[in-house]
Amino acid sequence: MKRNLLSMALASATLMLATAAHAQDTPPPPQQAQPDQRSDEDAKTLDTVTVTGIRASIEKSIDTKQSSTSIVEAISAEDIGKLPDTSIADSIARLPGLTAQRFGNRPQEINIRGFAGDFSTALLNGREQVSPGNNRGVEFDQYPSELINSVVVYKTPDGSLIGQGLSGTIDLHTVRPLDFKEPVVALNLRGDMNEIEHDDDKLHGSRFSASYIDQFADNTVGLALGYAQLNNPTQSHVFEGWGYDSGVINGGNIFDVEGDNTRKGFMGVLEFRPNEMYSTTLDLFYSKFDREETKRGFQFSTGGTGNVVSREGDADLATRVQFQNVNFGVIRNDVNASYDDLFAIGWNHQLRLNDQWTLRADISNSSTKREERILETYARLAPGVEDDNVVATHNPDGYFDFDFSLDLTDPANFLLMDPGGWGGDRAQAGYLKDFDVTDNLTSVRFDLERTFDEGMFSSLEFGVNLTDRKKTRSSFENTLCLTVGCTSAENQGMAIPPQYITSSDLNFAGITFLGLDALGLLNDVYILNPKNHPDISKKNWDVHEEVTTLYVQGNINTDLGPVPVRGNVGLQVVNAQQSSDGFQSLPLGASGGPVSDSASFTHYLPSLNLSFQLPWDQYLRFGAARQMARPRMDELRVNNDIAIDFANPPNPNYPDEFQVPHYAMTGGNTQLEPWLANAYDLSWEMYFGGSKGYVSAAYFFKDLKTYIYTQEGFFDIRDTAFPPNLIDPSLSPIGRFSRPANGTGGYVRGHEIAVSIPLDLLWEPLLGFGIQANYADNDSSIQPYGPTRPNEPLPGLSKYVTNGTVYFERWGFAARVSARHRSDFVGEVQGFGGDREKRVFGAETVTDVQLGYTLQSGPMKDLSFLLQVNNLENEPYQTLDGSGRPNTFSEYGRTYLLGVNYKF
């Protein structure tokens, strides 16, 4: 009910502001036909690297939105360069209908209109980008905001938009130096400090960027260079619950996390435009992002209700519990590190053959590599040591405080050892996982365009795009042992060598515990024993795709009576050849081997965009399209694990021969077809003061014809690559499989309301003040896990999304307060074993504040100063269980930035 009132209030305010603004505005000028070219108009580059005002950047973004033939949202570089965010994701997440999922307090994955990142794509200067993650979703914190000049988010596609997503397409743009009138040099330097108190060397970080733009040879050659460096120590407190027994917490993990983020980015653009007939542009982009973190903590089991002495609270959640006989606890000292390299290059040529024909050619490559290491070390409570008085108290912020009577800093209470059969037949005193991911995409594109002087079509475009992509993931894992034999019988434990003991005081959850030097133990104490297991072999795979896209598009520029109409109608024909190589695991220790599979599909994607220009600068836009998103990479993998199921209960739906012990197979599915949807969009927009402000209301409906989820079925072991001589004749040859497959779809729909108003349009004394606000309400009928789990939410979908910004800029002073809110949602995190797993995240509101001043005159004119506070209210990162109880909780503290910018 409150959300409905909020939506109605924003809608009413939007109409009131629009009416008031037009009351202050002059009558509209005579209507004129709009420009014909979408590709240049929708992603306009700007005149400077950092402009003098927030308002100027907002106006340029509004101008991009207004002049587009599609339904889009836009950001100009000034929004970021003047008051910079850590990454471009912070700014994208403020756009109507868009949200971000935070990882380590960094917005990384973008959700568009309630869809997870798998359903969108990211382009850089119009070219598809790869990802260092396990799947396709681009990690936007790889892109330094200082190197990005503008962003256009396409909510509706057209025929010429190659690499488009189903939920939307995010196109990042770097500068075009020949769009500048003179050379420009911009320098930015800032320091940051985190509020959480830890070691002094983890409190402070820095950022630096430099940009150089120049023109040569009578403005026929342009060069732009940019460099950005980030050194950002990170700190956090983490609680991870182990579930609940009749409302009583079963135990959990308490971690103190300290890390370092180091990112270096480079951008280069070389333009050559000797005349009006020919131009060529070479784009380079490189980002190196290294993340290292140390996790020190304590994990323990309370024993559930069996050890409860007293409890308070209700049946669903005991808010204060006293336990006795707590004898399972493990000191954890872990190290997580990832090292990412991302490189993109593109070379574009444009040749006007004559007054009507233009030929374009483009070749590009996007590649990335990730090296990731996860180190775990264990020191458990020694046999006979237990705590007879442990009190767990629920903290309203979303975690538990614990009071232990046992001294957790005394090394005599702990031994290095396998905590409790964690290694199976091995004495696993620790574990080491190394993952490598490579992703490489090469694309070649040719376009031909014919313009017309008369008729409803201003031009006709057609072309072809060829893409070759290969993604590979490898896993190398080792058991960390204390003896050469490493058998479970040898799990006697080792006293902790004193030279590896450190201290760790969380100032969180009431715990102080023993800290250990994990890397020292790895190098000097542990013996590495390589681990082979079906769960490991299934993480080694590659997926190869060859995608051919043919398209034709007619660009509309005509009149329907007195109403100017612009838009386009197009068709894409997409053929995909997909294949995968991996490994097959066999039961009872039998040796598996390599397997491969391939498939081919062709899909037809029509699209229509119409924009009706109505009186008083109103636009009514309509879009209809068949939209597509290719399957997840980790679901396309061919790997499968074949085992023997001895425990399957009788089921009347299964054939008789299936009741005996049978083969069971799990894995990926290279035969997957993409997600497909019929999508419809309607948007009303009103602009005033030229491009100074606007209000809009939009509705979208996406009817997914199929959705991919894990399904069960039957298979014949004799039809697989299983060696015939290993087939057990006593088992049923008809087995059960579980794997991702195309299933029933459903709809995702929603409405969005947005307003951006400089308040002097309403009352002149408010010159310099302005507001931006948007609200989105989404819902879905899709059952993402199939009809057997009908009430599960769609991953990525927040029912309610709200963003608000209030700003002031005048006399050189600039101030902005921004808040973004999303209701609870299902997202993905890296789970046990290094694969992705889904979690329910609680609602969050993240508030940022920026203050600045720019010198208006004198020898240091354009020198500006910046003060910024991110995560002002220390909003935690939370996940909940199915009953809304705390599952995980992480707090990162406020971050303060103080900096200086200078442009000359």
N, C-alpha and C positions, 0 to 999 in steps of 0.2 A: 504494500500500500504506500509506504514512504517513497519507494522508488517511482511508482506511478505519479505521485504528487510532484516529485523532483522533475520528472520528464515533462509534466504539464506546465510546471513553473518555468522551466527553461524555454519551452515552446512559446508560452505567453510572453515571456521577456523578449524573446527573439522578435516576435511580431511587433511588440511595442517599440523596441529599439529601431527596427526597420522603418516604422512609421515616423518616429521622431527624427531619424536621420534624414529621411527624404523631405521632411518638412523644412529642414535646414538647407537642403540641397537645391541646386538650380534645376530647371526643367531639362529633361534629357535631350541630348543633341540628336539630329537626324540619324536614323539607323544606317549603318554601313556594313557592307560585307566584311567578314573577318578574314585573316590570313589563311592561306591554303595549306601550308606545310606543318604537319603535326610534329614531326621529329625535332625540328628546331624550336618550334613555339612552346612545346610542352616541357622542354628541359633547358630553358634559356640560361645561358651563363650570364654572370653579372659583371658589372663594370669595375669592381674592386674586390680585393681579397677580404678586407674588413672595412665596412662602411661606418659612418659616424652614428648610426642610430638603429635601435631595435625597430622602430616604426618603419624605416626605409626597407628593412629586410622583410617585414610583414607585408608591405605593399607589393614587393616583387613576387613574393609567394602567392599572394592573391591574384596578381596579374597572370601568373602561370596557370592557376586554376581556372580563371575566367576565360582565357583564350584557348583552352584545350577543347578538343572535340570529344574526348573521353571524360569519364568521371574520375577525377584525380585529386590527390592532396599533394602539397608541395612545401618544401623548406628551402630557404635561400641560405647561402653561406654566411651571411651576416648574422643570422641567428646563432651560429655556432662560433664563428670567428671572433665576434665581439664579446660574447659571454660564453666561453667554450664549455662544452660538456666533455666528460671523459671519453666518450665515443659517440658516434653518430646515432647509436641506438637510443640514447637518452632523448634526443630531439624527435626521432621518428615516433617514439612511444607517446608523444603528446598530440599526435594527429587524430582526427575523429575516427573512431572505430578500430584503432590500433592499440596494442598493449605490448609490454615487454616482460619476459621472464628473467629474473635476476639469477646470476650464478656468482657466488662470492661477492655480493653487493654490486656486481657489474651487470647492467642490462645487456643481454647477449642475444636471446632469441626473440624475434618479433612475431606476434600473433596478429593476423589480420582478420577482422570480422568473425572472431570466435573460432578460428582454425589454428591448429598447431603449425609450427614452422615448416613441416613437411609439405604443406599445401601451397606455399608461396615460393617464389624464386627471387634471386637478387642478381642485378646486372650492374656492371661498372662501365659507364659510357656506352650503354646499350648492349653489352656483351655478357653472356652468362658466366657466373662465377662458381668456383668449387668451394668445398668446405673441408676443414681438417677433422671434423667430427665423423661419427660412424655413418651418417646419412647425408642428405642433400642440404638440410637447413644451414644457411650461412650464419656464421657467428660474427655478429656485427661489431663486437669489441675489437676485432682484428683491424678495423678501419679507423685510423686517427681522424678525429673530427676536423683538425686543422688542415687536412689535405683534401677534404671533400668540399666542393663548391656549391652544389645544389642536389636536391633529392626530389624525385617525382615518384609517387606511389600510384600505380594504375589500379583502380578498383574495377574497371571494365577494360577488357582487352580489345585490340583490333587485329586485322589480318597481318599487318606488318610488324607486330610486336613479337619477335622471336624469343623463345625461352620463357613464355608467359606462364604464370602460376594459376591455380584454381581459385585461391582466395584473393590473390592480388600479386602484383609484380613491383618490386622496389628497385628503382633505377638510380644509382649513385653517379654523380658527374663531377669530374675535375674541371679546372679552369680551361678556357681557350684564350691564349695570350693575344691573339690578333683582335679580340673583342675589347682590348684595353687601348686607350689612347696614348699612354705614356708608360715608361718603366715604373715598376712598383717594387719596393722592398718592404717586407713586414717581418717584425721580430716579436716573439711572445715568450715571456719567461714567468713562471710562477712556482711557488712552493706550496706544499700541502701538509696538513697535520691531522692525524686521526685522534679522536677523543678517548678511545679506550686506552687505559693505562697499561703499558707493557714495557719492554726494554726500550731505552731511549733511542737506540738505533733503529727501532721499528716504528717510530712515531712520525718521522718526517720523510717526505718525498718531493719530487720536483717534476716539472714539465717544461720543455723548451721546443719551440718551433721557429722555422725561418722559411720565408717564401720570397722568390725572386721571379719577376715577370718583365720581359723586355721584348722589343720589336727591332728588326733589322731590315736592311735592304729596302728602304722606302716602304716599310710596313708590309712587306711580302713574306717575311720570315718572323715567326714568333716563338719564343722559348719561355717555358714556365718550369721552375724547379721548386720543390718543397721538401722539407725535412721536419719530422716531428719525433720527439723522444719523450718517453714516459718512464719514470722511476717511481713506483708506487708501492711502498710497503703496506701490507694488509694485516689486519688483526681481527679476530672474531672469537666469540664464545659459542659453543655448540652443545645442544642437548639432543639426544636421540633415544626415544623410548623403545622398550622391548615389548610393547603391547600390555594388555590389561587382563586380569583374572577377576571377574565379578567386580570390576571397577577399581581394583587394586593394581598399581603399576608393578610389572614383573621385573623391573630393572632397566638398565639403559647404559648409554655412553655419555660421558661428560668430557668435552674436549676444549683445550686451549689451542687456537690455531694462529700461527704467525707465518707470514709469507712475503714474497717479493714478486711484484709484477714489473717486468721490464719490456717495453715495446719501442721499437725503432721503425719508423716508416719513411718511405721515400716516394715522391711522385715526380714524374717528368713528362712534359708535353712539348712536342716540336711540330709547329705548323708551317706549311709552305703554301702560299696562295699567290702565284705570280700574276694571275689575271682573273676575270670573272668566269672563265670557262673551266678552270681546273684548280683543285685544292687537294692537299693530302695532309694527314695528321697521324703522328706516331705517339701513342700513349704508353707510359710505363708506370707500374705501381708495384711497390714491394713493402711487405710488412713482416717483421720478425717479432714474435711475441713469446717471451719466456716467463713461465709461472712456476714458482717453487714455494712450497709450504710445508711447515713442520706441524704435526698434530700430536700433542701430548695430552693424555687423558686416562680416565679410569672407567672401565666397564665392569658391570657386576649384575648378578641375579639376586633379587630379593627373596626368591623362593615362592613368590605368590602368596595366596591366602594361607598356605600351610605354615608360614612363619610369622603371621600377624599376631601381635600382642594387643594392639588396639587400633581402631580406625575411626575417622570422622568423615562426614560428607554423605553423599547419596549413593544409590545403588550403581549409577553409571560411572561416577568418578569419586573415589575416596580422596579427599583433599588433604588429610593428614593421617599418616600410617606409621606405626612403630613396629619394627621387625626384630626378630631374634634369629640366631643361628645362621647368619649370612656368612657363608664360607666359600662362595665363588666370586672372585674378583680378579681382574686382570689389568695391570698397568700397560697402557698402549702408548708406544712412541713410534709414530708413522711419519713417512716422508712421501709427499706427492709432488710430482714435477711433470711439466709438459713443455715442450719446445716446438713452436710452430713457425714455419716459414711459408709465406704466401707471395706468389709472384703472378703478375698479369701484364700482358703486352698485347697491343692491338695496333694495326696499321690500316688506315682507311684512305680510300681514293674516291674522289668525285669528279666526273667529267661531263660537262654539258656538251652533248654532241651537236645540238642546234637549238633553236628557240623552243622546240617542243620536247626533245628527248634528253634525259639525263641518265648516265650510267654510274653506278656505285659498286665498289668492291671493297671487301673488308676481310682481313685474316687476323685471327687472334688466338691466344693461348692463355689459359688460367691453370695454375698448378699450385699444389700445396703439399706439405709434408709435416706430420706430427710425430714426435717421439715422446712417449709418455712412460713414466715409471711410478709404480705404487709399491712402497716398502712398508711392511707391517712387522712389528716386533712385539713379543709378549713376555710379561713377567707376572705370573699368577700368584695368588695367596698360597703360601707354603702349606703342605698337608698338616692338619691340626690347628691351623690359624683360622679363627672366625671372629665375627663381630656380633656381640649379643645385644647391641642397642643401636639400631639404625633407624633414623626418623626421616621420612619423605614428606615434604610439605609442598602442596601445589601452589605455584606462583601465578597470580592472575595474568602476568605478561605472557604465559604460555609455555611454562616448563616446570620442573620440580627442583626444589632445593633439598639437599641431603645433608644430614648431620651424622657423621661416623664417630663412634667412640674409639675405634681402632686407629692407630697412628699409620697413615698411609705414606708417610715420608720415611719410615724406617725400613732400610733395605733388608733387614733380617726377616721381615714378614713376607718376603717375596722370593721366588726362584725363577730363573729363565727356564721355560719348559713349554711343552704343549699344554694348553690350558685344560683340555678335556676331550681328547680324541678328535681334535680338529683336523688332523692329518690322516685319519683313517688308519691304515697299516703303518704310517710313518709317525715319528715323534716330531711334530711340526712346531718348532719353537719360534717360527716367524714365516713370512711368505713374501715373495718378490714377484711382481708382475711387470713385464715390459711389453708395451703395445706400440706398433708402428702403423701409421695410416698415410697413404699417398693417394692423391686424387689429381688427375690430369685431364684437361679438356682442351681440344683443339677445334676451332671452328673456321669455316670459310663461307662467305656470303656474297652473293651477287644480286643486285637490284637494278631494275630498269623502270623509269617513270616517264609517262607521256602526259603533258599538260594540254588543256583545252581552253579555248577562249570563249566558247558558248556551250550551253547545255547545263544540265543539273550537276554534272560531274566536272570538277575543276581539274582533276588529274586521275590517271590510272596507274597503279603500281603493281608490279609482279616481280617475283624473285625466288631464289632457292638458297637454303642454308644447310650446310653439311656439318655435323658435329660428331666427333669421336671422343669418347670419355671412358676412362678406366679408373676404378677405385679399388684399392687393395688394402686389406687389414691383416696384420700379423700379430700373433700373441706368443710370447716366450715366458714361461713361468717356472719358478723354482721354489721348492721347499727349503726353508732355512733350518739346518740341523745343528745339533751340538755334538753328535758323534758321527763317525764315518758310516756306520751301519744304518743309523737313522730309523731303526725299527721302533714300533710302539712299545715293545718290551724294554727299550732302553730309555724310556721317558722318566728318568730319575730326577731331572732338574739340575741346575747349576746356580751356585751363588753368584750374585751380580758383582762383576769386577768393579772395584771402587772408582777406577779411573774413568768409567763411563757414566757415572752418576752426576746428574745436574739437578737443578731445582725448578719447580713450576708451581706458581701460585695463580689460580684462575681469577680470584676476585669474582667468582661466578658460581652459583649453585652451592656455595658453602664448602667447597672442597679445596684442600691443598694436598698434593700428592708427589710421589717420587718421579723425577724426570730422568730419562736416559738418552745417551748419545746414540741414536739409531744408526747413523752412517758409520760411526766408529765400530759398533757391534757387527755391522755388515762386513766391514773390511777386515776385522781382526779376529772375530770370534766365530761367526757362523760358517758352516760348510754348506755350499750350494748343491742341491740335489735336483736335477731337472725333473719336472713333473709332466707326465703325459696322461691325459684324461679326455673323454668325449667332450666335456664342457670347454676344454682348451682347444681341441681341434676344430670345433665349430666356430671359433673366433678367427680362424685363418681362412680367408676367402678373397676372391676378387670378382668384380662385376664389370663387364665390358658392354658399352652401348654405342651403336652407330645410328644416329637419328638424322633422317632427311626430311626437311620441311619445305614444301612448295606453297607459295601463297599468291593471292591476287587480291587487290583492294581498290575499290573506287572511292575517291574522296568527294564528298557532296558539298556543294556550295550553291544554293539556290534560294528561291523565295516560294513560300506557300501562302499565296495571297499577299497580305502586307507583312507577313512574318518571315524574316530571314531564317534559313535552315542550313546548318552545317553538320557534318558528320562523315561517316564512312560505312561502307558495307564490304565485307571481305570473307575470304575462305582460306583456311590452312589445311593442307593435307600432310599429315605427319606419319612417317613410317619409321618404326623403331626395330632394330635388330639387337636383341639383348642376349647375353650369355654369361655364364658364371663357371668358375673353377673353384673347387674346394676339396673337402675330405669327407669320407664316410667312416663312421665309427661302428664297430661290430660288437656283439655281446660276448660276455664271458672271456674277455681279454683277447679275443681273436684280432688278428691284424687287419686293419682297414686299409683304405687306399684312396687315391684321387678319384674324384667324380666330376662330371661336367654336364651342363645342360644348356639349351638355347631355345629361343622363341622369337617370333616376329609378329608385329601387329601394325595395322594401318588405321588411323582415325581421321575423321573429317570434322573440322572445327569452324563452323560459320560464325560470323559476328556482325552486329549492327549497332552503330552509335548514332544518335540523332540529338542535335542541340537546337532548340527553338528559342530565338532571341525575342523576348516579349517586351512591351513598353516598360519604362522605368527601370532599365538595366536588369530585368529579370530574365532568367534562363530556366527553361524546362528541358531536362535531359532524360533520354531513355536509352537503355542499353539491353541488348539480348545477345547471348552467345552460348555456344557449347564450349565449356572450359575443361581443362585437363591438368592433372598433376601426376607425374610418374611415380611408381611405387618406391618405397623406402629401399635403400641399398641393402640394409641388413636383412630385409625380408626377401629380396631377390636372390640371395646367396643360395647356392645349390647344396650346401652342407646338410647332411642328415645323420642322425644318431639312431641306430637300430639296436633295440634291447629286447629282452624276453620279459613279458608281463606275467608273473605268477599269481598276482593278487587281484586280478580283475574280477569283480563280483558278477554273478549271473545277471543277465539283462534280457528281458523278453524281446527287446527290439533288435538284439543281435542274433545272427544265425546260430544254429546248434553247434556247428563245428568251431564257433568262436568262443564257446564257453570254456574250453580247455586252455591251459597256458598257451599264449600266442605271442607272435612278434609285435612289437610296438615301435613306431618310427616317428621321430620329431625332427624338424629342421625348417629350412627356408623353401622358397618356391620360385624358381626362375620363370615359370609360366604365368606369373601375375600380369594382369592387364592394369593400366593406369586407372586412377580415380577419374570419373567423368561426371560432369554436372551440366544441366541446363540452367542458365543463370539469367535473371531479369533484374534490372536496376531502374529506379526512378528517382530523380533528384530535382528539387526546386532550389534555385539560388537567386538572391537579390544582392546587387552590388550598389554601392553609393560612394560619392566623392571620387569617381573614377575607379581606382583600385585601392582606395583607402580602407574600406571595410566591406563586410558582407554578412549575410545570414543565410543558412541553408537548412533544408530538411530532406532526408534521403531514406529510401526503403529498398531493401534487397531481398531476393529470394533465390536460393540455390538448391536445386533439386538434384541430389547426387544419385546417379543411376546405379552405382555400385559403391560399396565400402569394403576395405580390406580388413579382415580380422581373422583370428585363429579359429580354424574349423577342424572337426574330426570326420574321419571317413575310414573306408576299408581299402587295403591294398593286398596284392598277391606278392609274397616274398619272391616267387619265381620270376616275376616281371621286373625285378630290380637288379642292381649291379652286385647283389649279394652272391658270393662264390657258391655255386651249386653244391660243391662237396662239403660245405659247412652247414647246409640246411638240415635241421634236425627233423627226421620223419615223425617223431613222436609229437611234434607241435603242429598246430593248425597252420597251413600255408597262408591262410587269410588272416592278415594282421590289421591292426588299428594304427592310423596315422593322425598326427596333429601338426598342422602347419598353417601359415597364413594363406588365405584364398579370397577371391572376389566374392562378396556376399551382398546381402540386401542393403540398399542405400537409405535415403531419407532426405529431409530438408534441413537447411540452416537458413534462418531468416532473421531480420532485424531492422531497426530504424535508428537513424542518427540525426542529431540536431547540433548545429554549430553556429557560433557567432564570433565575429572579430570586429571590434568597434573602437576607433579612436574617439574618446569621449568629447572632444571639442566639436564633433559633428552634432552632438546633442546640446552642448552648452559651451560657448566659446571660452569662458574662463577656465575650463578643464583642459586647455591645450597642453599636450604632453602626456596626459593620462590615457590609458587604454585598457581594454579587457579582451581576453580570448577565452572561450569556454566551449566545451562540447560534451555530449552525452550520447551513449549508445546502449541499446537494449537488444540482446540477442537470445534466441532459443533454437533448439534443434530437436528433431524426431529421430535422429540417427542412434542406433544401438551399436556403439563402437566395439563391443565385445560379442555381438551376436544376440539372437533372440533369447538365449538362455539367461542373459543378464540384462533385462530390459530397462533398468532404472539407472544405469551408469551414465555419467555425464561425458560429453564429447571432449577429448583432450584439447586444451587450448582455449576452451570457451569460458569466458566470464560473462555471467548474465548481465552485469551492469559495469559500464566503463565510464568514468568521468574524468575530465581534465579541465583545469582552470589556471589562468595566468592573469595577473594584474601587473601593469608596468607603468613606469613614468620615465620620460626622457625630455630634458629641456635644459638649456644653459650649460651643457656639457655633463650634467648629472644623468645617470641612468640607474634604474632600479627595477627589479623584476622578482616576483614571488610566483612560483609555479608548483602546482600539486597535481599528481595523477593518482587515480584510484581505480582498482579493479576488484570485483568480488571474487570469491573463491573459485578455483579452477583446478583442472588436472594437468600436470606438467610432467616432464621427464627429467630424471637425474641419472648420474652414473651409479649403478647399483653394485651389488656383490658380484665379483668376477669381472667387472669392467664393462658389462653390457648395460644398455639403457633399461630403466624400469620406471613405471608411472607412479606418481604420488599425488595426493590431494593437497593443494596449497591453500592456506587461508587468505582471506581478503587482506589487501595492503593499500596503504596510502603513503606515497613518497613525496616529500616536500623539499624543494630547493629554493635558495635565495641568492640573488646576485645583485651587487652594488658596484657602480663604476663612476669614474670621472675622467673626462677627456679635456686636455688643455685646448682652448679655443683660439689662442693667438700666441705670438711670440716665437722665439727661435726653436722651441720644442713643441710647436703646434702639432696636434694629433697624437701626442704622447698620452696614453690612457692608463689608469690604475684600476685594479679589479679586486674585489673581495667577494668570495663565494662560499656558501655553506651548502653542502650536499647532504641529503638524508637528515634534514633538520631535526626531525622528531625521533631519530634512531629507530626507524621502522624495521622490525625484525623480519627475517625470512622464515616462514613457518610452513609445516605440513601437518595435516590432521588425519586421524584414522577415520573409519567409516561412521563412527559415532560422534565425531567432532572433538575428540580428546587429543591432547598434544602428542604428536608423533615425532617431529623434529622442530627445533628452534635454533636459530642463529641470529646473533646481533653483531653489528659491524661498527656501530658508533657513528657520530657525525664526522664529516670531513670538512676541514677549513682550507680554503685556497686563497692566497694573496699573490697578486701578480701585476705585471706591467706589460703593456703592448706599445709598439711604436711602428709607425708606417711612414715611409718617405719615398 
